[in-house]
């Protein structure tokens, strides 16, 4: 019984660490989307648990975001 309690406590601690990691990842995702989403038009992320198994890919064209008006003064 005591061994099971120790295992449950260890598992609970691992789950807590994973939840903290997930919160950090979500914060970074929000930060990145807040700064880059208007330029890259990133789609929003759904809270689907099967999203890791999804075959959907996000394609980003970096050529589209390169400025074409160069900051050069011409005489």
TANOR-V404858 format. One record per pair of residues at least 6 apart in sequence whose C-alpha atoms are under 6 Angstrom apart, sorted by the first residue. I is the first residue (numbers start at 1). J is the second residue. Records with the same first field share a line. If there is no record, write none. Layout:
BEGIN
I: J / J
END
This chain:
BEGIN
none
END
